[in-house]
C-alpha cells in the first residue's frame, strides 16, 4: 500500500511555515509572491494591500483608468499576475536549504526580491511539482478575519478599528478623499466616515442581535456576545462569524448605511456564501473569479487603505482553489479545530501534555471497541440517544396521522386558555393538515366553486371548521371513522398545555420560533 500527499490543510501562519514563503509584512501573499503590489503605510506602519486588485480586472475595465478613487493619479496597466506552476516555483527554491540544513533560513536578497526562508521538505517528493495546489488557503480563518475587519470598522470599535488618526494621515497622501483627510500634525478628532455608525445606530444593531433566535444546532446564541453598554460585539467564535457574515450582516446594516456602502458589503457576503456552498459548479466559480476583483475594488473605493491587509487580498485566490480542489467544506479547519478541542479536554497533567492525551485517547478507543460486544440493553456512549432525539413511537396510539409525528416537549409545562380566535385558528389548521379530512374538504371546496381564490381562502379560514362540524353531525351514520371524526369536529378545548421548547424533526424549536401545544379535543383525542 502506498499513499500520496495531495495537499496540506492549515491556517495561514502554518501555510508560511510549510511553504517556506514568509507571509508577514509586504509581499506576504504566497501565491502572488514578488508580483504583489503591497506596500507599507508611512504613518500606520502596517503592510497594506490597497489598490492591489485592479491588476486582476480585464484590461478594458473602467476601474483601471480611475485616478481618483484608488491611489490618486495612478492608472493600472499591469496584466493579471499568473499563478506559478510547480516547475516555476521549483526553479526559485531549489537552491535554498531546508530547515534541517539551515535552521536560521536565508537572508540573501530576502525582502527585496523574494521572501523565501527555506526549501520545503515537501519538494523532495517526486510528484510535488505536478500538483496544481500545494497548500490550501483556510476559508474559515480568512472569513473570520474579514468579518472582524468589517464589523469592527463599521461599529467603530475603539482599539480594533482599521480607521484611526494615523490612517487618515496616510489617506491624505494616498487617496483623493478630502472629506476624510486630516493634517499630518493633527491630534484629532477625525471626521466621521459614511461607513461607520453612530452610537444610536450601533445600539439598534446590538438590540436586534439580542432578539435574534436560530434553530437549534444552526448557530450559537449570538446575543450573549453583545455588549449593550459599549455597543459592540466581543468573543465571537469562528462559526458565529461565519453565520453573521453570510446571513446577518446584510440584514443588520440594510437601513443604517448608505446604499453604495451596504451594497458593497452585501456583495462580499454573497461571495463568501457562494464559496462556502456544499455544491459548486466550475462555471459559477469562474464567474466568482471574475467578480471578486470588482467586489474588492468597490470596497477600496469606500474603506481606508489600512482596511486591506493579507486576509482581504487572499479572497481573490479562493475561487481558483474551489474550482480546482472542490468544496471548501473538505479543505478548511473546522473539523480539525473541533478535534483539537476534543483532545485538549483530555489533558489532565499539564506537565505531560502529550502523554495524558495519548493515554486518554487509547482508553476511549478501547471502550468504544468493547461496547460492540455489550448486550443490547446496556447503555453506552455508542448507543446514546441524540441530543435532539424525539423519543419512541407509541405502537398502541390510535389516532389521526397529524397527531402521530415524533416529538417530545422540553422544559416545565404550563397551562393557559386559548382565546376564541386562537381556538378557531387551531381547529382550522388541524383540519386542513389532516389527510383523513381531505375528502370532506373537497366537498366543501366544490360547494364554493366559482369563488375567487382570495375569497375562498378567507371563507375557508372563517367557515370550514363550523361547516365540518355541521356536516359530520348531520351525516353521522355515513361518515367513515365516525367516532374519531365526531370527536375531532368539536375542536380543541380552551385549556391547553405549553412548553418552552419542543423536539421535532431532529431539531429543538424554542418558543418564539415554534410554540408547542398539546391539543386535547373532546373524547379520546
N, C-alpha and C positions, 0 to 999 in steps of 0.2 A: 504494500500500500504506500502510495506517495501523496504528498499534499503540496499545494502551491499557495503562496501568499498573494491574494488578489489585490488587496489594498489595506490601509490602516484606517481605523475609526478612532478619533481622538479629538480633544478640544484644540483651540488654536495655539496655545503655548506648546503643547506636545507636538503639534504639527511642525513648529520650528525646530524642535529638538530632533525629530525623526527625519525630517527632510534635509537638515543641515543648513538651511537658509534662515538667518536671523529675522524674526518678524517684528522686532522692536524698532522704533524710530522711523525715519523716512526710508523709502524703498522697502517697506516691510511686507509687501504683498508677495507671497511665494509663487504666484502664478504669473503676474506681470514682470516680476524680477526687476532688473535695472531699467525697464522701459516704463515704469510707473513715474508719473509726474508729481508725486507728493513733494511737499516742502515743509519747512519748519516756520512756525509763526514767530514774528520778531518779538512781540510783547507777550503773547500767550505761552511761548516756549514749548509748544506741543507740535508733534508732527500732524500734518493736515493733508487731506485728500480732496480739498476743494478744487473744483474745475478739472478733475482728472477723468471725467466721464464723457466729455464731449468728443473725445477721440474714438469712442465706441459707436458714435452715431454715423449714419450714412453721410457720404461726402457732400451731398447736396442739402443737408438739413439746415434749416434757418438758424438753429442754435449755434452752429459753428461760426456764423458771421456776427453773432451778437456781441457787441463791445461794451455793453452797459451792465447787464445783469449777472455776468460772471466776473472773471478778472478783467478789470477795465482796460479798454484799448487793446484787447487781445483777440485775434482771430485764430481759430483752431483749424490747422491744415494737416495735422498728423493723421495718418490712416490708423485704423484699429490695430492694436498690437495682437500679433498672432500667438496662439498658445504653443509653446515649445514642445516638440516631441521628445520621447525618451532618449533618442540618439543625440539630439541637440543639447539636452541637459547633461548628458554624459560627457560631451566634449568640454563642458565648463568645469565639471567636478572631478574628472578622472585623475588630475594631478594633485588633488588635495588629500591630505592624510585622514584616516579615520580617527575617531576619538580615542581608540586604543593606542594608535601610533603617536598621536599628539593630543594629550588631554586638554591643552590650552587653546587649541584651534589655531587658525592662521590670521595674520594681520597684514598680509601683502595686498595692497590696494583695497583693503576692506573699507566699506562705507562710501567710497567714491566711485568705484567701478562695479563692485559686487558686494554681496553680504553673505557669501558662503563662509561658514565657520569650519566645515568638515565635509568629508565624503561619507554619506550614509552607508552603513554596512549592508543595507538592502541592495546596493548596486553590485554586490558580489553574487547575487542570484542571477543565473544566466538568462532568465526571462524578464527581468525587471524593466529593461529598456523598452520592451514591447508593450507594456501596459499604457493604456490611454489615461488612466488616473492612478496615481501612486498613493496619495493621501487624500482622504475625504475632508472637505470643509464641513464642520459641525453646524448644521442648521439650527440646532437647539440653542447653542450659546450665541450664535450670530443674531438670532431673533430676539433673545433676551436683552442683549446689549443694545440693539437698535431700539427696542421698546423703551428701555431705561432712558436712552438718549432723548427720545421723542417726548415721553411723558414728563420727564424732569424739566425739559426746556419749556414745554407748553404750560406746565403748572408752576413754573418759575420757582423751583425748589432751591433754596439757598445752599450753597456748597456743592451741589450736584449739577447745577445748570451749566450748559455749554455757552451761555451768553453772559459774560461778565464785562467789567470795565476794560480789561486788557484786550478782550476780543473786539470791543468796539474801536479801540485804538488801531488794531490790526485791520479792521474793516475799512477804516478811513484810507489806508494805503492800498488795499487790495480791490475793494468794490466801489461802485458808484451808487451809494445809498446815503444821500445827505441827511435824511431824516433820522438815521441811526448813528451818525458819526459823533465822536467826541474828540476833543483836542488831546494831543499827546501828554500834556501837563494836567489834564483834568483829573479830579479826585471823586467825581460823581456828583449827583446820581446820573445814571444813563437813561436816555429817552426810552419810553415804553415801545415795544415792538408789537406788530399786529399778530404775531404768532404766540404771544403769551396771554394768559388770562389774568384778570384782576382777582382780588380776594373774594368778591361775591360770586364770580363765575366759578372759581375753584371750589367754593363751598357748595354750589349747586351740583358739581360733578361728584364731590365726596358724599353728599346726602343721597344722590341717586345710586351710587355704588353700595351704600349701606343697605338699600332696599332691594337690590338685585338678588334673585334666587335662581339656582340652577337645579336641574335634575340630579339625583344622587349619582355620584361617580363621574359626572361630566366635568366638574371643576370644584375647587375648594371654596370655602366661604370667603370671598374676596373682601366682604365688608369688614372683617376683623383686621385687615391691613390698612384701614382708613383712619387717619388722624384728623378728626373734625376740628380740633383746636388749632392745629398748624395748617390744616387744609392741604394735606399731602398724603402720599402712599408710601408705606415702609414695609420691608420684609417680604415682598412678593417673590414667590418661588418661580422656577423656570416655566412650569406648566401654567401657573397663573398668568405669567407674561404672555405665554402662547395663546391662551384664551382671550385675554384682554386685547392683544394686538390684532387678532384676526376677527374677533366678534364684537367687542365692546367699544373700541376706540372710535369707529365711525359714528356710532350712536351717541356716545358721550359728548363728542365735540361738535355735533351737527349744528346746533343752534348757537354755539358760543364763539366760533371762529369765522372769519370771512370765508366766502365760498372757495376762493382760489387756494387758501391755506388748507381748509378742510378737504378739498378735492385731492390735493397732492398727498396728504396723509392717508386718505382712503384708498388711493391707487396703490400706495405702498402696502397697506393692509391686505388688499385683494391679491397683490402679487405673492405675499407670504402665504396666504390661504391656498392659492393655486399650487405653489411649490410644495406645500405640505399635504396635498391631496393624496389619498390612497391609490387612486387610479390616475396615471399620467399618460398622455399621448405625445409622441415625438413632435407632431406638428404644433401642438399647443406649447411645448417647451421652446420650440424655435420662435414662436410668437413672443413668449416671455423674454427670450434672449434679445429680441429686438426692442421690447417695451421697457426693460429695466433701465437702460441708459437714459431714456426720456424721463422716466419717473425720478431718477436721481438728479437729472438736470433741473426738473421742476422744483425739487426740494432745494437745490443750490440757489435758485432764484429767490427763495424765501428765507432760509435759515442762514446763520452766520458761518464763516469758514471753519470755526472750531467745532461745529456740529459734525463735520465729516472727518472721521478717522478710519482706521483699517476695517472696522466691522461694517460700516456703511459701504465701503468700497467692495468688500467681498460679496455683497449681494449680486454684483454684476456677473459673478462666475457661477452662481448656483444653478441657473437654468442649463448650462452646458453639462454640469455634472449629473443633474437629474436626467437629462436626455441620454447620457452615455451609461450611467450606473443604475438608473431606476429610482424608485420611490425613496424619499429621504427617511421613511419610517424604518428602513433596514440599514441606515447609514448614519444615524445620529446617536447622541449619548444618553438618551433617556433610559434604555434598558440597562446600560452599564452603570449609570448613576444609581438606579434603583438597586442593582445587585451590590454595589459598593456600600450603599446604606444598609442592606441586609447583613453584609459582612461586618461592618463597623459595630453593629449591635452585639456581635459575638465576642467583642473584646472585653474580657474580664480582668486581665492582668496587663496593665499598660507598660510594664517592664518587658514583657514578652508578647508583643502585639501579634506577630506572625504565628507564633506557636499556639496562642489561645484561639485564633481564628481557625487554624488547621484542625485543632482538636475538636472544637465545636462543630465544624463542618463535617468531619468524619462521623461524629456521633449522630448528626442529623441524617446523613446518608444511610447509616446502619439502621436507624429506627424506621425510616421510610421503607427500606428494603424488607425489614421484618414485618411491617404492617400488612404486606401482601399475604401473609400466612395466618393472620388473625381470623377468628370466627366472624361471621357476618354481623353478629350483634355487638361486637366490640367496637366502641367508638375510638377513632384515632384521627390524626391530622389529615390523612388522605381521604377519609370519609366525612370530614367535617362539612356541614351544610354551608352553602354560600352565604355571604353577608346579607344578601337581599333575597334569601330563599322565601318563597311564598307559602310553604307548608304543603302537607299532603292533601290529595283529593279524598273527599269523603265518599266511599263507594255506595253508601246507603242513602245518599241525598237524592230525593226525588223532587225535582223542581224544574223550572224552565232553564234553558241554556244560559240566559243572561245572568242568572244567579249562580252559575257553576264555574265561573272563572277562578283560577288560582289567585289567591291573595290573602293577606292577613294584616290586621291592624297593628300599629305600634304606638306605645305611649298610653297615657291614662285616658280612660273612657269618660266622656261627659254626656249629659242628657240636655236636650233643648227641644223646643217646639217649633215646627215649621209654620211659617205664615201661609195664608191661603194661596198666595201667588207661588211660593216655593213648592207647596204641595201639588198644585196644578202642573207646574213645570216638571217636577219629578215623575209624576204619574205619566205624563205625555212622553217623556224621554224613554221610560222603561217600555212603554207600549210600542213606540216607533223602532226600538232596537231589539225587540224580542222576535225571533224568527217564527215562533208559534202564532203570533198575532198577525203575521203578514197577510194571510188570506182575507182577514176581516178589514185590514187597511185597504186592500184592493177594492172591496165592496164600497167602503167609504169614498175612495177616490173616484170610482165610477159614478157615485151619486153626485159628485161635484164636477162632472165632466163639462168642459167648456169654459171654466173659470180661468182667468189669467194666472200664471204661476205665483206671482206675489200675493194675489188674493187668496189662492188656495193654501199657501203656506201659513198665512195669517189665520184662516179659518181652521186649519189643522191644529195649530197651537191652541186655539181657543175652544174648539168643539169636539175634537176627536176623542178625548178621554170620556166626556159625557155621552157621546154617541155610542162608544164601545160598551159602556155600562148598560145603556138602554137596550142595545141590540142583544147582548148576552142574556139579560134578564127576560126579554120578550121571546127569545128563541132558546130557552133553557134546555128543552128536550133535544134540539137539533145540533147544538154546539158540541164539537168533539172536546175531549178532556174537560168536560163541563165543570168538574169540581175545581180544578186549578184555575181555569179561566174565570169562573164565577168569583173566586176569591180575588183574583188579580184585578177584576173590574172595579172593585171598591177603592183601589188606590192605596196610598201609604197612610199609616197612622200619623197623627200630628206629633207624637213624641218620638224622637229619634235619638240614636247614639252617634257621637262624633269622636274622632281620634286626631291627634296632631300629625300623624303620618300613616302611610299605607304602603305595603309592599305588593307590587303587581308588575308583571312583565319583566321581572328581573331587576327592577329599579325601585327606589324609595321615593314616593311622592310626598312632599311636605305640604302642610296646609299653606295655602297661597297659590300653589300650582295645582293641587287637587285636594278636595276635602272628602274624606271617606265617610260614607253614610251606611248605616245598617238599616235598610228599608224593611219594616215589618208590616206587610199587608194583612188584611183580615184573613184568619184561618191559618193553615199550616205554613204559608209563605213568610 
